[in-house]
Amino acid sequence: MAYFDQGLQPERTLLAWKRTILLLGVGTAVGARFTLEQGGWIALTAGIVGLVLAGASYLAAIARYSYSNKRLLEFQSILSGGALFALVASAMLLLAVLAFWYLLGLT
């Protein structure tokens, strides 16, 4: 596979997305763990959904990089979409709900 190389910006972007998604997955797992006693199956379900969203985001980041690299090689431009951002935003929202649940001590 040939790589588009103008300062390696797509590669750096992919690595940044991977780090963000990894931390999001870890944060969701930790959030679910801390709210498990208060939330029971709801916290467990939220944790699992958060991890699934993080995994889907990771796969979407890899697919987006592959598509962007091919597009840059062929046309020297990128068409961007919002699917990856939507997945990460959904997982972040779920993590925020878990954090507020823990801080407020809801049962």
C-alpha positions in Angstrom: 0.0 0.0 0.0 1.4 3.4 -1.0 1.1 6.2 1.6 0.4 9.9 0.9 3.2 11.8 2.6 3.0 15.6 2.9 4.3 16.0 6.4 2.5 12.8 7.4 -0.6 14.7 8.6 -3.1 11.9 8.0 -0.9 9.5 10.0 -0.6 12.0 12.9 -4.4 12.6 12.8 -5.0 8.8 12.9 -2.7 8.4 15.9 -4.5 11.3 17.7 -7.9 9.7 17.1 -6.6 6.4 18.3 -5.3 7.9 21.6 -8.6 9.8 22.1 -10.7 6.7 21.5 -8.5 4.6 23.7 -8.8 7.0 26.6 -12.6 7.2 26.0 -12.9 3.5 26.2 -10.8 3.4 29.4 -12.8 6.3 30.9 -16.1 4.5 30.1 -15.0 1.3 31.7 -13.8 3.2 34.8 -17.0 5.2 34.9 -19.1 2.0 34.7 -17.0 0.4 37.4 -17.5 3.3 39.8 -21.3 3.6 39.2 -21.9 -0.2 39.3 -22.9 -0.2 43.0 -25.3 2.7 42.6 -26.6 1.9 39.1 -26.6 -1.8 38.9 -27.5 -3.2 35.5 -28.0 0.3 34.1 -24.4 1.2 34.8 -23.2 -2.1 33.4 -25.3 -1.6 30.2 -24.0 1.9 29.9 -20.4 0.7 30.3 -20.9 -2.0 27.7 -22.5 0.4 25.2 -19.7 2.9 25.8 -17.1 0.2 25.1 -18.9 -0.8 21.9 -19.1 2.8 20.8 -15.4 3.2 21.5 -14.6 0.0 19.5 -16.8 1.2 16.6 -15.1 4.6 16.7 -11.7 2.9 16.6 -12.7 0.9 13.5 -14.2 4.0 11.9 -11.0 5.9 12.5 -9.0 3.2 10.7 -11.4 3.1 7.9 -11.4 6.9 7.6 -7.6 6.9 7.4 -7.6 4.3 4.7 -10.2 6.1 2.7 -8.4 9.5 3.2 -5.1 8.0 2.2 -6.5 6.5 -1.0 -8.4 9.7 -1.8 -5.2 11.9 -1.3 -3.2 9.6 -3.5 -5.8 9.8 -6.3 -7.2 13.3 -6.1 -5.0 15.3 -3.7 -8.0 16.2 -1.6 -10.2 14.7 1.1 -14.0 14.6 1.5 -14.7 14.4 5.2 -17.8 13.0 6.9 -19.2 13.2 10.4 -19.7 9.5 11.3 -16.5 9.3 13.4 -17.2 12.5 15.2 -20.8 11.3 15.9 -19.6 8.0 17.4 -17.0 9.7 19.6 -19.5 12.3 20.7 -22.1 9.6 21.6 -19.5 7.8 23.7 -18.5 11.0 25.4 -22.1 11.8 26.3 -22.5 8.4 27.8 -19.3 8.9 29.8 -20.6 12.3 31.0 -23.9 10.7 32.2 -22.0 8.1 34.1 -19.8 10.7 35.7 -22.7 12.8 36.8 -24.5 9.8 38.1 -21.5 9.0 40.2 -21.0 12.6 41.4 -24.6 13.0 42.3 -24.9 9.6 44.0 -28.1 8.7 42.1 -29.6 5.3 42.7 
